[in-house]
Structures are given as C-alpha cells and as structure tokens.
Amino acid sequence: MDYKSAGVDIEAGYKSVELMKEHVKKTMREEVLGGLGGFSGAFSLAKIKEMEEPVLLSGTDGCGTKVKLAMIMDKHDTIGIDAVAMCVNDIACAGGEPLFFLDYIACGKNYPEKIAEIVKGVAEGCLQSEAALIGGETAEHPGLMPEEDYDLAGFAVGVCDKKDMITGEELEAGDVLIGMASTGVHSNGFSLVRKVFEMSRESLDNHYDELGTTLGEALLAPTRIYVKALKSVKNAGVRVHACSHITGGGFYENIPRMLKEGTKAIVEKDSYPVLPIFKLMAKVGNIDEQMMYNTFNMGLGMIIAVNPADVDKAMEAIREAGDTPYVVGRIEAGEKGVTLC
C-alpha cells in the first residue's frame, strides 16, 4: 500500500508545479523574495515605508459554481482570472493596490496539464491586476470529490495609504454615479444560471445570434478586473467618494454597501446597455426584473461616486485604462438604500 494507491499522486503534483512555473514567473514583482516552491511566499514591504499611514487590505473568494461550466466545456484557462478578479476588485474598491495573490485548487484527481491551465488563468488575472502570484496549493481529495471535479479559490493582499482609502464617508447629495461595463455574468449567480439553461456540452455549444457567440462562451467570459481603471482615476487626481463592486446580490445588496447614513443612490436603468446575456436569461428563465437586479450585475461590474466637477475627468481616466464608463445615476439625501428607475 502506498499514497498513490490511496488516490494521491505525488509525482503528478511535482509535474503540475513544473508546468505552472512559466506562467507564475510572468507575474513576479521586484518585491517578491525567493521563488516558487518554498513553504511560504515572501514579499518585501520596503516600499510601503514611503506611505504616511499604510493600511493592508485583504480579500478572499472563489468562482462559485461557474467552475462547473469550465468542467463541462473542458475549458480551464480563464476560470483563474475569475478567482483573481473577485479578490482584487474588492481591494481596489477600498482604494487599495493589490500586491500579491495565492490560489487554492482542490481536485478529485491531479491532472497536471489541467492544473497548469487553471494556473495559467490565475497568472493572467495577476498580470491584469499587477499582483504577484507568490504561492498556492493544489490538493487532491480522492473519495471526497469526483476525479474530474475541482474547486478554485484565492486570497489577495493589497495596500493603501489610510488617507486614500475609499470609505463612503465623503459621499454627499449631488455626487454622480459612474458605472463601468462588465464582461457578462462574471462570477455570481451561477446557481440560478444553471437552473435556467441546460448544463450540457451540446446546450452550451449552441450559438445565439443575440449573443454573437455560443452560450458557453458568453457565460464563461472572465470577470472584468477594474484595478487599472480605479488606479487611473486616482492618478488623474479624482477623489472617489464611494465605490461598489457589483457581485452576488446585484444592485440591491451591493450599492447600499457604498452609502453612508442619510444618503441614497438613484440608478437609471436606461442609462447604459444591459448585456444580451441578461436579457436572454430573463426571457428563458421567466425571471422578473427585480430578481435580475437582485442577483446579477446586469452589465455594470463597478460603480463609483464622484463630485459632479470630476465626472469628465473620471470618465476619461476610465477609458484610458481600457474600460467603458457610463453616467448611471446620482446620490440624494434620504434613507440609505438604492432606487432603480
């Protein structure tokens, strides 16, 4: 009897590490100390000394049941972007710069090439957010998970000067809401998505004219990373008064999280284009509008509030970072909450 006969292939683990090294190497920052394979990842904080009052920000998340689509489609090179995005977008939303990321992959059986594809996506997400991939773990769980299945989660650490944190305390009536376009469903609401559409390879390979692609490709589109857009806004000299990452819970849960007491958000639904995937989902699943806005991002992945005088400058900075902004509403005095009109 040995470990391999019990279901854990140590040699496959070694091969996975070798295959992923080329992807991990691309994410390195000068602050990273040592290489891949140590018992911990080391990151120098020397640069943080330049800040008046440095604050560490952290985020941890996964991709939810979106990984099921990646398994059905046998496409594993983008799901890692989702894992990174869910963590670093939260850090950026608080005004921070992501520094480094660690991933955790749990699988029924270690298929080295598949694991390397997953990590390739993680590395791409790190490149997009300028975070270093300084470590991770791949764990085989024979008997706990089917051999073909896996789950993916991550953890990120970022930093900002306390004076630059986005807390919502500067929010005031008259501020303008700017939304940034999403790439699709992102990584939330897939338990409902999987009830609406048949989760088979044949169904996911169907091409829809209104989507301009197959259903599977539209649903698997990786979560947009907004780190560079928010950094561009900051570098343009615009002070963001409040920020909301539109994730699980959609508009109704996430927008109030950016508000302080005595303020409410007014969002105009026709101020930006709702993506075709959401219209198709609502139609096929017979989902009412409130439930859609209470579950999905509906085409906006990040919303910021700025002074009216800064709108044009913020919009231009977002475009320069490669994102698409829309003026989607305003802040008013009133009971804390959000109104869609």
Secondary structure, 3 states (H helix, E strand, C coil): CCCCCCCCCHHHHHHHHHHHHHHHHCCCCCCEECCCCCCCCEECCHHHHHCCCEEEEEEEEECCCHHHHHHHHCCCCCHHHHHHHHHHHHHHHCCCEEEEEEEEEEECCCCHHHHHHHHHHHHHHHHHHCCEEEEEEEEECECCECCCCEEEEEEEEEEEEHHHCCCCCCCCCCCEEEEEECCCCCCCCHHHHHHHCCCCHHHHCCEECCCCEEHHHHHHCCCCCCHHHHHHHHHCCCCCCEEEECCCCHHHHHHHHHCCCCEEEEECHHHCCCCHHHHHHHHHHCCCHHHHHCCCCCCEEEEEEECHHHHHHHHHHHHHCCCCEEEEEEEEECCCEEEEC
